[in-house]
Amino acid sequence: MLFACPTPVPKLAPLVVPMGQNSTAALDYYIPQTDDDSYQQIGTPTITIASITPEAGYPANGGVLLSDGVTIRWDHPGYYNVTVTTASSWWDTSKTPALRCTTATNKSFRVTVVGVKRVEFQWGGEPWVDITASPMNCIPIYSNISYRAFPDPASAAWPSGKPVWGGSVSGTDTSVSKAYSTLGQCAVSAECGNQINGTMCVVNLTMEDTSTKNFSPQLGETATLNVKLEPTPPAGGFPGLYFELEIVRILDGGGEQHIQWVDADPSTPGVIDLNRPANFSTLALTWNGIPDFSLDGDASQAVGPDTFTGVSASFKRKLPPVTAGKCVPPPLYYAVARLRQYSDQAILCRAIRPVYVPQVVKIMYSPTAMSLLTHDKIEPTTGRTIIAAFSSAQMLALKAAIPSAITAFYGGNVNIRCVLAPAGGAPSDSLSFIKGVASSPLGQVPSGDYFGNINPSGTAQIFIYQYQLTCVNAYIQDTTFVIPVSPSEISRWLPTTAAHEIGHLLGLVANNGVLNGSTGHHNKAPWVHRQIMNPGGVADNVDQMLWRLGAWSFKPLNKSYAEFVLPVPSP
C-alpha cells in the first residue's frame, strides 16, 4: 500500500566548520518510504541553497555560494542560518493513466563557522598575555609555558581536530604547554581555518663565575658582578623588558631585605640608574658596599634562614643592622639580577649569587706599649732578666706577623681579615695593643651582647704591661720557671691572646645552650689545656701560654661556631 508521494529531505554538512572550509547540501532521505513500486521517480531530485542568513553581528558575505549551487565557502566566523530546498517528480503508476506528482521541501540549518579569535600564553602564575601583543614575546628558559586558544564566536565549540597547534608546540587541544630548554626565537601558531602566529624568544639571565665572591668594603674594596643575558638581544633590546640588580639579605621564612641598588648602567657616571633596557649581552657592574641615603636607607637587624646547632640549643644566623652611608657589615649578602616586564613589573628571569663580607679586625700598636718589649724586663730583687728584649728587626717582624697569626688560628673556613689599622686613633672593629697598668688583664673587650657577631664593630684591647708582670710573677712564684722568656715565645703568646679577645667579639663563649660557656664567656671546666677560649690564668699556667707545652687551638665547637657566623664562599 502506498502512503503518499515521496518527499525528498535535504541535509547540509558539516554544521560546525572551520573558517575557510565548505559546507555542502545533499539529499538525505525520502518521506514517507514506499512499500511497492507504484511510484517511479522522474529524473533526479533538485537541491538548491535558497538562502544564507547571518545572525546578528555577523557579515552578510560570511558565506559564499559556489557555482554548483550546493556548496558554501565560509569566509568569516559566526552563526548562519541556511535554507536548503529540494524537489522531485514522480509517476504514480497505480493510476490509469499514470499520474505525475511533484513534491518539494524547505529545511533550515544553523551553521557554526569557527576561527581562532586569539592565542594567549602564561608562565609562572603570571597573567595571560596575548601572543600578538608584541612582535617578540620573551619567556624564561626551563619554565613551563602554557598556551590557550579562544574560538570565534566565543561561545562556539571547536570543530573536531581543531585547533591545530604548530611551530614549537603541537597538539589539537584547546591548550598546550611546553618547557623550553633551547635559547633563541621560535614560532607558535594555532589554526582553525585561519591561523594566529606568535614569535617567542627563550631568554636566560646568569651571573658569571668571574663575579666577586668575597670582598671588604671596610678595606675600600669593590665587588664586580658580571651579568650575562642570552641570546644576544635585537637592536634596541628585548621588547618590554628591563634589567635591575639589587643587593639583598635572605631572611628566615624566605623573604628578602633590601640593602642596596647597584648602578645598572655604568655608562652614565655620577648617576645611579636603578634599571636599564635589556639591550646588552654582558655587563660588569660594581658594588661598593655602601648603601645610599636616599635610594636605600637603613636596614634593620634581621635573622637569616641558616641554623647552627650547638650543645643543647640552636640559633638562626644573625644579620646586623645596616646603616646608610656606611660599609655593610658581615657576613652574607646576595646579588639578585632580574629581568622585569615593563607592563606589570613581573620578574621574567632572576639570577642570584652570594657575596660574602669578611669581619675586618684592624690591629693597632701603641708605640708606648710596644717599646716595653724593646728593653729587657728585669726582676728588681734578683736583677735577673725575665723577658729578653726585642731587637728592632724582631719588633718589625712581630708587628707584621700578628695579623696573619691571628687569622691562622681561625683557619680558612672563617671569613676574618686582620689588618694593620691606618694611623690616627682607634677605629671601630679594632684590636689595640696598649700599655696598661698592673691591674689590667692580659686582654679585654667591653661588656655587651656579641653572640652571633651581632656587633661587628666591637673593639678589644691587649695590655702589654700585664705580659711582663705575669712572667715576673711566674718566676717569683716558681724559680724553676725558665728565663729569660724569648721574643719568639712572646710572639706566639700575643696573637693567641688576640685570637681569644676577638673570639669574645664574635660571641664566644656565650653562656647559653648553644655554646654552653661560663658566665664569664669562657670554656667551662673541666678544661682541655691550650684551648684558646679557656679562662686566662685559671685553666693554663704561664708555660702553657708561652707554648712551651704545645700549640694552642680552638675547641672544635667554638671553631664550628666561628665558621658559621663568618662563612666563606664555597670553592
C-alpha positions in Angstrom: 0.0 0.0 0.0 1.3 3.5 -0.9 1.0 6.2 1.8 1.9 9.3 -0.2 4.0 10.7 -2.9 7.6 10.6 -1.6 9.1 13.9 -0.4 12.9 14.4 -0.5 14.6 15.7 2.7 17.9 17.6 2.3 21.0 17.7 4.6 23.8 20.1 5.0 27.2 19.1 6.4 29.3 19.9 8.2 27.3 22.2 10.6 30.4 23.1 12.7 33.0 24.1 10.3 36.4 25.7 10.4 36.7 29.1 8.8 37.7 28.9 5.1 36.2 25.4 4.6 32.9 24.4 2.9 29.5 23.0 3.8 27.6 21.1 1.1 23.9 20.4 0.7 22.8 16.9 -0.5 19.8 14.5 -0.4 19.3 12.9 2.9 16.2 10.6 2.6 12.6 10.5 1.5 9.4 10.5 3.5 7.3 8.6 3.5 9.0 5.4 2.2 7.1 3.3 -0.3 6.4 -0.4 0.1 5.9 -1.1 -3.6 7.0 0.1 -6.9 3.9 2.2 -7.7 5.9 5.4 -7.8 8.6 5.9 -10.3 10.9 8.9 -10.0 11.2 11.2 -12.9 14.8 12.3 -13.3 16.9 13.2 -10.2 15.7 15.5 -7.4 16.9 19.1 -7.4 18.8 20.5 -4.4 19.2 24.3 -4.1 20.6 26.5 -1.3 17.8 29.0 -1.1 19.3 31.5 1.4 22.3 32.2 3.7 21.3 34.5 6.5 23.8 35.6 9.1 22.7 36.0 12.7 23.0 39.5 14.3 26.6 40.8 14.3 28.0 38.7 11.5 28.6 39.8 7.9 26.2 39.1 5.0 29.1 37.9 2.9 30.4 35.5 5.6 29.2 32.6 3.4 29.7 32.5 -0.3 27.6 30.2 -2.5 29.7 28.5 -5.1 28.8 27.9 -8.7 27.5 24.4 -8.1 24.6 25.9 -6.1 25.0 23.4 -3.2 28.4 24.4 -1.7 29.0 27.3 0.6 32.6 28.6 1.4 32.7 30.1 4.8 34.9 33.2 4.8 34.0 34.6 8.2 33.4 33.1 11.6 29.9 33.3 13.0 26.4 31.8 13.2 24.5 31.4 9.9 21.0 30.1 9.0 20.9 28.2 5.7 17.7 27.2 3.9 18.0 24.3 1.5 15.2 23.4 -1.0 14.7 20.0 -2.6 12.2 19.0 -5.2 11.4 15.7 -7.0 8.8 14.5 -9.6 7.2 11.1 -9.7 4.8 8.9 -11.9 2.0 7.3 -10.0 1.7 4.1 -12.0 -1.1 2.8 -9.8 -3.4 5.1 -11.7 -4.6 4.6 -15.3 -3.4 6.6 -17.0 -0.4 7.2 -14.7 -0.5 10.5 -12.9 2.5 12.8 -12.4 3.1 14.4 -9.0 5.8 16.8 -7.6 7.0 17.2 -4.0 9.3 19.9 -2.5 10.8 20.6 0.9 12.5 23.6 2.5 14.7 22.9 5.5 16.8 25.3 7.6 20.2 24.6 9.2 22.2 26.5 11.7 25.9 26.5 10.8 28.6 27.5 13.2 31.7 28.8 11.4 34.7 28.7 13.8 38.0 30.6 13.6 40.8 31.3 16.1 40.0 34.6 17.9 43.2 34.9 19.9 46.0 33.0 21.4 47.4 33.6 24.9 50.4 32.4 26.9 51.3 32.3 30.5 54.3 31.3 32.7 54.9 31.1 36.4 51.4 32.1 37.5 51.7 35.4 35.7 48.7 36.9 33.9 47.8 35.5 30.5 49.2 37.6 27.6 48.0 37.9 24.0 50.6 36.3 21.8 50.2 39.0 19.2 50.6 41.9 21.6 54.3 42.1 21.0 56.3 41.2 17.9 58.5 39.1 20.2 57.4 37.5 23.4 60.2 36.8 25.8 59.9 33.7 28.0 62.3 32.3 30.6 64.3 29.2 29.8 63.3 25.9 31.6 59.9 27.4 32.7 56.7 25.6 31.7 54.9 27.9 29.2 51.1 27.4 28.8 49.2 28.4 25.7 45.5 28.5 25.1 43.4 29.4 22.0 40.0 31.0 22.0 37.3 30.3 19.4 35.4 32.9 17.4 32.5 33.0 18.1 33.4 32.9 21.8 30.6 30.5 22.7 31.3 28.1 19.8 32.6 24.6 20.3 35.8 23.8 18.3 35.3 21.6 15.2 36.7 18.1 15.5 40.5 18.1 15.4 40.8 21.9 16.0 42.6 24.0 16.8 45.8 22.6 15.4 49.0 23.9 17.2 52.1 24.4 15.2 55.6 25.8 15.4 57.4 24.9 18.6 54.3 23.2 20.0 51.9 20.5 18.8 48.5 19.1 19.5 44.8 19.6 18.9 43.6 20.5 22.3 42.3 23.9 23.5 45.5 24.4 25.4 49.1 23.0 25.3 52.3 23.6 27.2 56.0 23.2 26.8 59.2 23.8 28.8 61.8 25.3 26.6 65.5 24.3 27.1 66.9 25.9 24.0 67.7 29.6 23.8 66.5 31.8 21.0 63.4 32.6 18.9 60.7 30.1 18.0 57.2 30.2 16.5 53.9 29.3 18.0 50.7 29.1 16.0 47.1 27.9 16.4 44.9 27.1 13.3 41.2 26.7 12.7 40.8 27.7 9.1 42.6 30.9 9.9 45.9 30.9 11.8 47.2 33.1 14.5 51.0 33.3 14.8 53.4 34.5 17.5 57.1 34.8 18.0 58.6 33.6 21.2 62.1 34.2 22.4 63.6 32.0 25.1 66.0 34.1 27.3 68.2 33.4 30.2 70.0 35.7 32.7 73.0 34.5 34.6 75.7 35.8 36.9 79.0 34.5 35.8 81.6 32.7 37.9 84.0 35.6 37.5 81.8 37.7 39.8 83.3 38.7 43.1 82.5 36.2 45.8 84.2 37.9 48.8 85.1 41.5 49.3 85.6 44.0 52.1 84.1 47.5 51.7 85.7 48.4 55.0 89.1 48.0 53.3 88.0 50.1 50.3 87.4 47.1 48.0 84.6 46.8 45.5 82.8 43.8 44.1 82.5 43.2 40.4 79.2 41.5 39.4 79.3 40.1 35.9 75.9 39.5 34.3 75.2 37.7 31.1 72.0 37.9 29.0 71.3 35.3 26.3 70.6 35.2 23.4 72.1 38.4 22.0 69.3 40.9 22.2 68.0 42.6 19.0 68.8 46.2 18.3 67.1 48.3 21.0 66.9 45.3 23.4 64.3 42.7 24.1 61.0 44.4 23.8 59.0 45.1 27.0 61.9 44.1 29.4 64.2 46.0 31.7 67.1 44.9 33.9 67.9 45.7 37.5 70.5 44.5 40.1 69.7 44.6 43.8 71.7 43.6 46.9 69.6 41.8 49.5 69.7 39.7 52.5 67.7 36.5 52.5 65.6 36.2 55.6 64.3 33.4 57.7 61.0 32.4 56.2 62.0 33.2 52.6 61.7 36.9 52.3 64.3 39.4 51.0 65.6 42.5 52.8 66.7 45.3 50.6 70.2 46.6 51.2 71.4 48.5 48.1 70.7 49.1 44.5 73.6 48.6 42.1 74.0 51.1 39.3 72.6 49.2 36.3 74.3 51.5 33.7 78.0 52.2 34.2 78.0 54.3 31.0 76.4 57.2 32.9 78.9 58.0 35.7 77.6 60.1 38.6 74.1 58.8 38.1 72.7 55.7 39.8 70.5 54.0 37.3 68.1 51.7 39.1 67.3 49.9 35.8 68.1 49.8 32.1 66.7 48.3 28.9 67.6 44.7 28.3 69.9 45.6 25.5 73.2 44.0 26.5 74.9 40.7 26.2 77.3 41.1 29.2 77.6 43.7 31.9 80.3 44.2 34.5 78.7 46.1 37.4 80.3 47.4 40.6 79.1 47.2 44.2 80.8 49.4 46.7 79.1 48.0 49.8 77.9 51.5 51.0 74.1 51.9 50.8 72.9 55.3 49.5 71.0 57.6 52.0 68.2 58.5 49.6 67.9 55.4 47.4 68.5 52.7 50.0 68.3 53.9 53.6 69.0 51.8 56.6 68.2 48.1 57.1 67.2 46.8 60.5 68.8 43.8 62.3 67.4 40.6 60.9 67.6 36.8 61.0 68.7 34.6 58.2 67.5 31.1 57.4 70.6 29.1 58.2 70.8 27.3 61.5 73.7 26.4 63.8 73.1 23.6 66.3 75.1 23.6 69.5 75.2 21.7 72.7 71.5 21.8 73.6 70.1 24.5 71.5 70.3 26.1 68.1 70.1 29.6 66.6 69.5 31.2 63.2 72.1 33.4 61.6 72.0 36.9 63.0 72.2 39.7 60.4 73.5 43.0 61.9 71.8 46.3 61.2 73.0 48.2 58.1 73.4 52.0 58.2 73.1 54.1 55.0 76.4 55.8 54.2 78.5 53.2 56.0 80.1 50.0 54.9 77.8 46.9 55.1 78.8 44.6 58.0 79.5 40.9 57.6 78.6 38.2 56.8 76.5 37.4 53.8 74.6 39.2 51.0 73.0 38.2 47.7 73.3 40.0 44.4 70.0 39.5 42.6 69.8 40.3 38.9 66.4 40.5 37.4 64.7 40.9 34.0 61.3 42.5 34.6 58.4 43.3 32.3 57.6 47.0 31.9 53.9 46.2 31.7 53.4 44.8 35.2 57.0 44.6 36.7 56.7 40.8 36.7 60.0 39.1 37.0 60.8 37.1 33.8 64.3 35.9 34.8 66.3 36.0 38.0 69.9 35.2 38.7 71.3 35.2 42.3 74.8 34.9 43.7 76.0 35.1 47.3 78.6 37.7 48.2 80.5 37.3 51.4 81.8 40.1 53.5 84.6 39.3 56.0 84.9 40.5 59.5 87.7 43.0 59.5 89.8 43.5 62.6 92.2 46.4 62.5 95.3 45.9 64.5 96.8 48.9 66.3 100.1 49.1 68.2 100.6 51.8 70.8 104.3 53.0 70.5 104.5 53.3 74.2 103.2 49.7 74.7 105.4 48.1 72.1 108.5 49.9 73.3 108.2 48.0 76.6 109.2 44.9 74.6 112.4 46.5 73.2 114.0 46.5 76.6 114.9 43.6 78.9 112.4 43.1 81.6 114.4 42.8 84.8 113.2 41.3 88.1 114.3 44.0 90.6 115.1 41.8 93.6 117.5 39.4 91.8 118.4 41.5 88.8 117.6 38.6 86.6 116.4 39.1 83.0 112.8 37.8 82.9 112.0 38.7 79.3 114.7 39.3 76.7 114.4 42.5 74.7 113.2 42.5 71.1 115.6 43.8 68.5 114.3 46.4 66.1 114.1 43.7 63.4 112.3 41.4 65.7 109.8 44.1 66.6 109.1 44.8 63.0 108.6 41.1 62.3 106.3 40.8 65.3 104.0 43.6 64.2 103.9 42.3 60.7 103.2 38.7 61.8 100.5 39.2 64.4 97.6 39.8 61.8 98.3 36.6 59.9 99.0 34.6 63.1 95.5 35.6 64.4 93.9 34.7 61.1 95.7 31.3 61.1 94.1 30.4 64.4 90.6 30.7 62.8 91.6 28.9 59.7 90.5 29.2 56.1 86.8 28.5 56.8 86.3 31.6 58.9 85.9 34.8 56.9 88.1 37.1 59.0 90.8 39.5 58.0 93.2 41.0 60.4 95.0 44.0 59.0 97.1 46.9 60.3 95.0 49.8 61.1 95.6 53.2 59.4 97.3 55.8 61.5 95.1 58.1 63.6 93.2 56.8 66.6 91.4 53.6 67.4 88.6 52.9 64.9 85.7 50.5 65.4 86.3 46.8 64.7 89.8 47.1 66.1 92.2 45.4 68.4 94.7 47.6 70.1 97.9 46.7 71.8 98.3 49.2 74.6 100.5 49.5 77.7 98.0 49.0 80.5 98.7 49.0 84.3 99.3 46.5 86.9 95.6 45.8 87.4 95.0 45.4 83.7 94.1 41.9 82.4 96.0 40.3 79.5 93.2 41.5 77.3 89.6 42.6 77.4 86.5 43.6 75.5 83.8 45.9 76.6 80.8 44.2 78.2 77.9 43.7 75.8 76.0 41.2 73.6 78.2 39.8 70.9 76.5 36.5 70.3 76.2 35.7 66.6 78.6 38.5 65.9 75.7 40.9 66.1 78.0 43.8 67.0 80.8 43.5 64.3 82.1 47.0 65.2 83.3 46.0 68.7 86.8 46.7 70.0 89.3 44.8 72.1 92.5 45.7 73.9 95.7 43.8 74.7 97.8 45.1 77.7 101.5 44.6 77.1 102.5 45.5 80.7 100.5 42.6 82.0 102.5 40.1 79.9 105.7 41.4 81.6 104.2 41.3 85.0 102.8 37.8 84.5 106.2 36.5 83.6 107.8 38.2 86.5 105.3 36.8 88.9 105.7 33.3 87.4 109.4 33.5 88.2 108.9 34.8 91.7 106.4 32.1 92.5 108.5 29.3 90.9 112.2 29.8 90.4 112.2 26.7 88.1 110.3 28.9 85.6 112.7 29.1 82.7 114.0 32.6 82.0 114.6 34.6 80.0 111.4 34.4 78.1 112.4 34.8 74.4 111.0 37.2 71.8 109.7 34.2 69.8 107.7 33.0 72.9 106.1 36.4 73.3 105.5 36.5 69.6 103.4 33.3 69.9 101.6 34.4 73.1 100.4 37.8 71.9 98.4 36.6 68.9 97.0 33.7 70.9 95.5 36.2 73.4 94.4 38.4 70.5 92.6 35.5 68.9 90.9 34.9 72.4 89.7 38.5 72.6 88.4 38.5 69.0 86.6 35.3 69.9 84.7 37.2 72.6 83.8 39.9 70.0 82.4 37.1 67.8 80.2 35.8 70.7 82.5 33.2 72.2 81.8 31.5 74.5 78.2 32.6 75.2 76.6 31.3 78.4 73.7 29.7 76.6 72.5 26.3 75.3 74.3 26.8 72.0 77.9 27.2 73.3 77.5 26.2 76.9 80.0 28.8 78.0 80.7 30.0 81.5 79.2 33.2 83.0 82.5 34.9 82.0 82.0 33.7 78.4 84.9 31.2 78.5 85.1 27.4 78.1 83.7 25.6 81.1 85.6 23.3 83.3 86.9 20.6 83.0 89.3 22.3 80.7 91.4 20.9 78.0 94.8 22.6 78.1 95.7 25.2 75.4 92.2 25.8 74.1 92.0 29.5 73.1 88.8 30.4 74.9 89.9 28.9 78.2 89.8 31.5 81.1 93.2 33.1 81.4 95.4 32.1 84.3 93.0 29.5 85.5 93.0 26.7 83.1 96.6 27.1 81.9 99.8 28.3 83.6 102.4 30.6 82.0 104.4 27.8 80.5 101.2 26.8 78.6 100.7 30.3 77.5 104.2 30.6 76.1 103.6 27.4 74.0 106.3 25.6 76.0 104.0 22.6 76.3 102.4 22.7 72.9 100.4 24.7 70.4 97.1 26.4 71.0 93.8 25.9 69.1 90.1 26.5 69.3 87.8 24.0 70.8 86.0 22.2 67.9 82.6 23.6 68.8 83.9 27.1 69.1 85.7 26.7 65.7 82.5 25.5 64.1 80.5 28.4 65.6 83.1 30.9 64.2 82.8 29.2 60.8 79.0 29.6 60.9 78.9 33.3 61.9 81.6 34.2 59.4 81.1 31.8 56.5 83.4 31.7 53.5 82.4 31.2 49.8 82.2 27.6 48.6 85.2 26.6 46.4 
